[in-house]
Amino acid sequence: MQKWKGRLRASGIHLGVSLCIAALAAVLVFGIWYPYPYREISGGRALFVLVTGVDVIMGPLITLIIFNRTKPGRELATDLTIVGLLQVAALIYGLWTVFMARPVHLVFEYSRMSVVHAIDIDAELLSKAPTSLQKLPIAGPTTIALRPFKDAAEQFDSTMAAIGGVPLSARADLWQPYTDSTRDILKEAKPVSELIARFPHDSVLIARAVQQTGRTAVELRTLPLVGRDQAWTVLLDEATAEPLGFLPLDSF
């Protein structure tokens, strides 16, 4: 019984330290790489739970198994150090994976908004983007747009590439500054009143999202938003097309 008390205590301490480290990692992931709503739209929450959940559970569990006060002090310290190093290495690798999958741009894609992720972008095409857009942001997505196709041949090639698995929003050679497409964005965007008419049962959800923007419904317009595995709706300023709010409603 005394042996198990020692193991449980050591494992509990290890768990506490692991949870503190996971909390710091959460600040990095959700505060910088996946700010709201991208923790939902881009699967940031699920990725983080998968990475840290395994790490937080396995480390203390291994400590519970190997901890034994009858071992020589140096041997026990070596065992715990190895466990700690392996756990740190696994966490770093996991966070690197989360970083590489982070959302980098909210893209106006001709008739909708799309989230593009770092892992989706071809480095060769990135070199063909405007100079100001060739460096991928690390502190949350920025807004950009796709330029008009040069001709029918380029449109056909881009469409075929999209069918083959390369999203238009990830085609860096089509990127341009968001403000260059303001007129086109507002032309495609719909009034909030139309959204309410289409989804009367979600009127409370819509009203809450509108209120959070600090604007009235008539000062906003909407566009559907495509994330990694789900669709939302983005609320835009009716004059500047600036994204002001998001709501978990598929408005396609």
C-alpha positions in Angstrom: 0.0 0.0 0.0 2.8 2.4 0.9 4.4 1.6 -2.5 1.2 2.6 -4.3 0.8 5.8 -2.3 4.3 6.9 -3.5 3.5 6.1 -7.1 0.1 7.9 -7.0 1.7 10.9 -5.4 4.5 11.0 -8.0 2.0 10.5 -10.8 -0.3 13.2 -9.4 2.6 15.7 -9.3 3.5 14.8 -12.9 -0.1 15.2 -13.9 -0.3 18.7 -12.3 2.9 19.8 -14.1 1.6 18.4 -17.4 -1.7 20.3 -17.0 0.2 23.5 -16.4 2.3 23.1 -19.5 -0.9 22.1 -21.5 -2.5 25.4 -20.2 0.4 27.4 -21.5 0.2 25.6 -24.8 -3.5 26.4 -25.0 -2.7 30.1 -24.6 -0.4 29.8 -27.6 -2.7 27.8 -29.8 -6.0 29.5 -29.1 -4.7 33.0 -28.3 -2.4 33.3 -31.4 -2.7 30.5 -34.0 -6.4 29.7 -33.8 -8.3 32.7 -32.4 -12.1 32.5 -32.4 -13.8 31.3 -34.6 -11.0 29.3 -36.2 -10.6 27.0 -33.2 -14.0 25.6 -34.4 -13.9 26.3 -38.2 -10.4 25.0 -38.7 -10.5 22.1 -36.2 -8.0 23.8 -33.8 -9.8 22.5 -30.7 -9.9 18.9 -31.8 -6.2 19.0 -32.9 -5.2 20.5 -29.6 -7.2 18.0 -27.5 -5.7 15.1 -29.5 -2.1 16.4 -29.1 -2.2 17.4 -25.5 -4.6 14.8 -24.3 -2.4 11.9 -25.2 0.7 13.7 -23.8 -0.9 14.7 -20.5 -2.3 11.2 -19.9 0.6 9.1 -21.0 3.4 10.9 -19.1 1.7 10.6 -15.6 0.6 7.0 -16.5 4.2 5.9 -17.2 5.4 7.6 -14.0 2.7 5.6 -12.1 4.2 2.4 -13.6 7.9 3.0 -13.2 8.1 5.0 -10.0 9.6 2.9 -7.2 11.4 4.3 -4.1 13.4 1.1 -3.7 15.3 2.0 -6.9 18.7 3.8 -6.4 18.2 7.6 -6.5 20.2 8.0 -9.7 18.4 5.3 -11.5 15.0 6.7 -10.5 16.0 10.2 -11.6 17.2 8.9 -14.9 14.0 7.1 -15.5 11.9 10.2 -14.7 14.1 12.4 -16.8 13.8 10.1 -19.8 10.0 10.1 -19.4 9.9 13.9 -19.1 12.1 14.4 -22.2 10.0 12.0 -24.3 6.9 13.8 -23.2 8.4 17.2 -24.0 9.5 15.9 -27.4 6.0 14.6 -28.2 4.4 17.9 -27.1 6.8 19.9 -29.4 6.1 17.6 -32.3 2.4 17.9 -31.7 2.4 21.7 -31.4 4.5 21.8 -34.6 1.8 19.8 -36.4 -0.9 22.1 -35.0 1.2 25.1 -36.2 1.6 23.7 -39.7 -2.2 23.2 -40.0 -3.0 26.7 -38.7 -5.4 29.0 -40.6 -3.5 31.8 -42.4 -6.0 33.6 -44.5 -9.7 34.3 -44.7 -10.2 34.5 -48.5 -12.9 36.0 -50.6 -13.4 33.2 -53.2 -15.7 34.9 -55.8 -19.0 34.1 -54.1 -18.1 33.0 -50.6 -15.4 33.3 -47.9 -13.0 30.4 -47.4 -10.3 29.7 -44.8 -7.0 28.6 -46.2 -4.5 26.7 -44.0 -0.7 26.8 -44.2 -0.5 23.1 -44.9 -2.6 23.5 -48.1 -0.4 26.1 -49.7 2.2 25.1 -52.4 5.5 26.8 -51.8 6.0 27.2 -55.6 2.7 29.0 -56.0 3.4 31.1 -52.9 6.4 32.6 -54.7 4.0 33.9 -57.4 1.7 35.7 -54.9 2.1 39.5 -54.5 5.2 40.3 -52.4 3.2 41.5 -49.5 1.4 38.1 -49.3 4.3 35.8 -49.7 4.9 35.5 -45.9 2.3 33.5 -44.1 1.0 35.1 -40.9 1.5 33.3 -37.5 -0.8 35.5 -35.4 -4.1 34.5 -36.8 -5.6 34.7 -40.3 -5.6 37.9 -42.4 -8.2 38.8 -45.0 -7.3 38.5 -48.7 -9.2 37.9 -51.9 -8.8 36.1 -55.2 -8.2 38.2 -58.3 -10.4 37.8 -61.4 -9.2 35.1 -63.8 -7.1 36.4 -66.7 -8.9 34.4 -69.3 -11.0 31.3 -69.8 -8.0 29.0 -70.0 -6.8 30.1 -66.5 -10.3 29.6 -65.1 -10.5 26.1 -66.6 -7.1 25.2 -65.2 -7.9 26.5 -61.8 -11.3 24.7 -61.8 -9.6 21.4 -62.8 -7.0 21.8 -60.1 -9.8 22.4 -57.5 -11.5 19.2 -58.7 -8.1 17.5 -58.2 -8.0 18.6 -54.6 -6.3 22.0 -54.7 -8.8 24.6 -53.3 -9.0 27.9 -55.2 -8.4 29.7 -51.9 -5.0 27.9 -51.6 -3.9 29.1 -55.1 -1.4 31.8 -54.0 -0.9 32.8 -57.6 -4.5 34.1 -57.5 -4.3 36.1 -54.3 -4.6 39.8 -54.1 -5.2 42.4 -51.3 -8.7 42.2 -49.8 -9.4 45.8 -50.4 -8.9 45.3 -54.1 -12.1 43.2 -54.1 -14.3 45.3 -51.9 -16.8 46.1 -54.6 -17.1 42.5 -55.7 -17.4 41.3 -52.1 -20.3 43.7 -51.4 -21.9 42.8 -54.7 -22.0 39.1 -53.7 -22.9 39.7 -50.0 -26.5 39.4 -48.9 -28.6 41.5 -46.4 -29.0 40.1 -42.9 -32.7 40.3 -43.4 -32.5 37.7 -46.1 -30.6 35.4 -43.8 -33.3 35.8 -41.1 -36.0 35.0 -43.7 -34.2 31.8 -44.8 -33.5 30.6 -41.2 -36.4 31.9 -39.0 -35.7 29.2 -36.4 -32.2 30.6 -36.0 -33.3 34.3 -35.6 -32.1 34.4 -32.0 -28.6 33.1 -33.0 -28.4 35.6 -35.8 -29.6 38.5 -33.6 -27.0 37.6 -31.0 -24.2 37.5 -33.6 -25.3 40.9 -35.0 -25.4 42.4 -31.5 -21.8 41.2 -30.8 -20.6 43.2 -33.9 -21.8 46.5 -32.4 -23.7 47.3 -35.5 -27.3 47.0 -36.5 -28.6 44.4 -39.0 -29.0 47.0 -41.7 -25.3 47.9 -41.4 -24.2 44.4 -42.1 -24.2 41.9 -45.0 -23.5 38.2 -45.0 -21.5 35.6 -47.0 -21.2 31.9 -46.4 -17.9 30.7 -45.0 -16.2 27.4 -45.7 -13.9 26.0 -43.0 -11.9 22.8 -42.8 -14.9 20.5 -42.4 -17.9 22.7 -41.8 -19.7 25.9 -43.1 -20.4 29.0 -41.1 -21.6 32.6 -42.0 -19.5 35.7 -41.8 -21.0 39.2 -41.1 -19.4 42.0 -43.1 -19.5 45.8 -42.8 -21.9 47.0 -45.5 -19.5 49.8 -46.5 -16.0 48.4 -46.2 -16.7 44.6 -46.4 -14.6 44.2 -43.2 -15.4 40.9 -41.4 -17.0 41.8 -38.1 -18.6 38.7 -36.8 -19.2 35.0 -37.4 -22.0 32.6 -36.6 -22.2 28.8 -36.8 -24.9 28.7 -39.5 -24.5 27.1 -42.9 -25.9 29.7 -45.3 -25.2 28.0 -48.6 
